[in-house]
Amino acid sequence: MLPSAKNRFGRVDLDVTAFSFGTAPVGNIFREIDEQTSDAMFQRSWDADIRYYDTAPMYGHGLSELRTGQSLRWKNRDDFVLSSKVGRILKPKKRSEIDFAPWNNAAPFEVVFDYSYDGTMRSFEDSLQRLALERMDICFIHDVDVFTRGDDQPAVFDEAMDGCWKALSQLRDEGVVKAIGVGVNEWEVCQAALERRDFDCFLLAGRYTLLEQESLDSFLPMCEERGAAVVVGGGFNSGILATGAVDGAKYNYAPAPPEIMDKVTKIEQVCADHKVPLPAAALQFVVAHPAVPSFIAGTRTVEQLDKNLAWFSQDIPADFWAELKHKGLLREDAPTP
Ligand SMILES: NC(=O)c1ccc[n+]([C@@H]2O[C@H](COP(=O)([O-])OP(=O)(O)OC[C@H]3O[C@@H](n4cnc5c(N)ncnc54)[C@H](OP(=O)(O)O)[C@@H]3O)[C@@H](O)[C@H]2O)c1
């Protein structure tokens, strides 16, 4: 499949490119990306006919939305699809008083969680101002998961299913936004949200990848049945599926634990036997699922982006997928390209 191939966004009248541009890195996660590199990545993706971009207020405390708007503002707005998120309000504050981790040299705003109706409306409006764009097409409720909220998650989830839901479903009914969903790091939370409310889509980060496919049990079938689109972020599991099991490889935004290093090493052996680059398999695997219209990839340099675009459409022999399954490294029931 070409990275620029258009896929239908579930039941919504919207097409997204199979490869999309994730903007957490241009929010300066872990280390800084300069303005020129950020803009060069956007332009390179545009030249490759990539037409779906994902951002969020949280990425770089506003910096990612500012950079996304700056790079896309003068494109024809109908030519691309944009998603952003709600759940956090940004309030101006002295840099010296802000805890920026894991962002570096981010924008001078403190991030305050807010999943109320009013907070959602404000967050939505603020995003458009930062982007200086007339609309976002898709809006996700961000990070109502245990990974981010720990013991507070059940209460936060309930609040979001009330306040955010009321605001976003109103915006959807009014035609202000085309699709609404939830963007989290746990499929269980997505499933609970779909059981509770009529969401169009999910951004599932890291939980449907070449490394892990538990979401095949119930969540992905439920999405297929309901016509909910699932875009996959963190499809490299934050790094290790792009770099391989090298020293310092990242899994879930932290150093990869030994069992993950071990599984990736075994997958890499099969890759070597079939002359398949690991990231090519990671990219192509995800979008083979019928509920997944797009792989949202984060990149730090134009070189990384170029490699990912090339890997996305590289030929992979059917025997490769069969051997991964035979060796128990990939679930038997996982759709493959
Ligand atoms: N809750 C949510 O809604 C949520 C959560 C996570 C992600 N997302 C979305 O999904 C997007 C992608 O996720 P992500 O950026 O967090 O993780 P990811 O795509 O799994 O991993 C991105 C990282 O992989 C490494 N990488 C990518 N291409 C590479 C290449 N060709 N060679 C070597 N390394 C390469 C880079 O690491 P280095 O930076 O270390 O070089 C890059 O920052 C985000 O930008 C965001 O838009 C949403």
The ligand as an SDF file (V2000), in Angstrom:
LIG
                    3D

 48 52  0  0  0  0  0  0  0  0999 V2000
   -2.9050    9.2980   23.7310 N   0  0  0  0  0  0  0  0  0  0  0  0
   -2.7820    9.6230   22.4510 C   0  0  0  0  0  0  0  0  0  0  0  0
   -3.7230   10.1250   21.8250 O   0  0  0  0  0  0  0  0  0  0  0  0
   -1.4630    9.3890   21.7510 C   0  0  0  0  0  0  0  0  0  0  0  0
   -0.4310    8.7160   22.3960 C   0  0  0  0  0  0  0  0  0  0  0  0
    0.7440    8.4880   21.6950 C   0  0  0  0  0  0  0  0  0  0  0  0
    0.8890    8.9160   20.3920 C   0  0  0  0  0  0  0  0  0  0  0  0
   -0.1110    9.6170   19.7790 N   0  0  0  0  0  0  0  0  0  0  0  0
    0.0260   10.1160   18.3680 C   0  0  0  0  0  0  0  0  0  0  0  0
    0.7390    9.1570   17.5900 O   0  0  0  0  0  0  0  0  0  0  0  0
    1.9380    9.7490   17.0830 C   0  0  0  0  0  0  0  0  0  0  0  0
    3.0420    8.7200   16.9990 C   0  0  0  0  0  0  0  0  0  0  0  0
    3.3870    8.2380   18.2750 O   0  0  0  0  0  0  0  0  0  0  0  0
    4.7980    8.5310   18.9350 P   0  0  0  0  0  0  0  0  0  0  0  0
    5.5160    9.5730   18.1530 O   0  0  0  0  0  0  0  0  0  0  0  0
    4.5130    8.8170   20.3530 O   0  0  0  0  0  0  0  0  0  0  0  0
    5.5130    7.1070   18.8780 O   0  0  0  0  0  0  0  0  0  0  0  0
    5.9980    6.1450   17.6890 P   0  0  0  0  0  0  0  0  0  0  0  0
    5.4740    6.5460   16.3490 O   0  0  0  0  0  0  0  0  0  0  0  0
    5.7440    4.7580   18.1590 O   0  0  0  0  0  0  0  0  0  0  0  0
    7.5570    6.3730   17.7710 O   0  0  0  0  0  0  0  0  0  0  0  0
    8.1330    7.5630   17.3210 C   0  0  0  0  0  0  0  0  0  0  0  0
    9.6240    7.5110   17.5630 C   0  0  0  0  0  0  0  0  0  0  0  0
   10.1850    6.3920   16.8830 O   0  0  0  0  0  0  0  0  0  0  0  0
   11.4630    6.7290   16.4230 C   0  0  0  0  0  0  0  0  0  0  0  0
   11.5030    6.6140   14.9690 N   0  0  0  0  0  0  0  0  0  0  0  0
   10.5180    6.8800   14.0710 C   0  0  0  0  0  0  0  0  0  0  0  0
   10.9530    6.6360   12.8220 N   0  0  0  0  0  0  0  0  0  0  0  0
   12.2310    6.2180   12.9410 C   0  0  0  0  0  0  0  0  0  0  0  0
   13.2130    5.8090   11.9980 C   0  0  0  0  0  0  0  0  0  0  0  0
   12.9670    5.7750   10.6890 N   0  0  0  0  0  0  0  0  0  0  0  0
   14.4340    5.4280   12.4650 N   0  0  0  0  0  0  0  0  0  0  0  0
   14.7060    5.4330   13.7980 C   0  0  0  0  0  0  0  0  0  0  0  0
   13.8080    5.8040   14.7390 N   0  0  0  0  0  0  0  0  0  0  0  0
   12.5930    6.1980   14.2820 C   0  0  0  0  0  0  0  0  0  0  0  0
   11.7400    8.1730   16.8280 C   0  0  0  0  0  0  0  0  0  0  0  0
   12.3920    8.1030   18.0980 O   0  0  0  0  0  0  0  0  0  0  0  0
   13.4740    9.2000   18.5420 P   0  0  0  0  0  0  0  0  0  0  0  0
   12.6690   10.4210   18.7380 O   0  0  0  0  0  0  0  0  0  0  0  0
   14.0060    8.6170   19.8140 O   0  0  0  0  0  0  0  0  0  0  0  0
   14.4610    9.3040   17.4300 O   0  0  0  0  0  0  0  0  0  0  0  0
   10.3270    8.7210   16.9850 C   0  0  0  0  0  0  0  0  0  0  0  0
   10.2420    9.8270   17.8650 O   0  0  0  0  0  0  0  0  0  0  0  0
    2.2410   10.9010   18.0320 C   0  0  0  0  0  0  0  0  0  0  0  0
    3.1090   11.8290   17.4420 O   0  0  0  0  0  0  0  0  0  0  0  0
    0.8530   11.4120   18.2700 C   0  0  0  0  0  0  0  0  0  0  0  0
    0.4220   12.1750   17.1540 O   0  0  0  0  0  0  0  0  0  0  0  0
   -1.2820    9.8390   20.4330 C   0  0  0  0  0  0  0  0  0  0  0  0
  1  2  1  0
  2  3  2  0
  2  4  1  0
  4  5  1  0
  4 48  2  0
  5  6  2  0
  6  7  1  0
  7  8  2  0
  8  9  1  0
  8 48  1  0
  9 10  1  0
  9 46  1  0
 10 11  1  0
 11 12  1  0
 11 44  1  0
 12 13  1  0
 13 14  1  0
 14 15  2  0
 14 16  1  0
 14 17  1  0
 17 18  1  0
 18 19  2  0
 18 20  1  0
 18 21  1  0
 21 22  1  0
 22 23  1  0
 23 24  1  0
 23 42  1  0
 24 25  1  0
 25 26  1  0
 25 36  1  0
 26 27  1  0
 26 35  1  0
 27 28  2  0
 28 29  1  0
 29 30  1  0
 29 35  2  0
 30 31  1  0
 30 32  2  0
 32 33  1  0
 33 34  2  0
 34 35  1  0
 36 37  1  0
 36 42  1  0
 37 38  1  0
 38 39  2  0
 38 40  1  0
 38 41  1  0
 42 43  1  0
 44 45  1  0
 44 46  1  0
 46 47  1  0
M  CHG  2   8   1  16  -1
M  END
$$$$
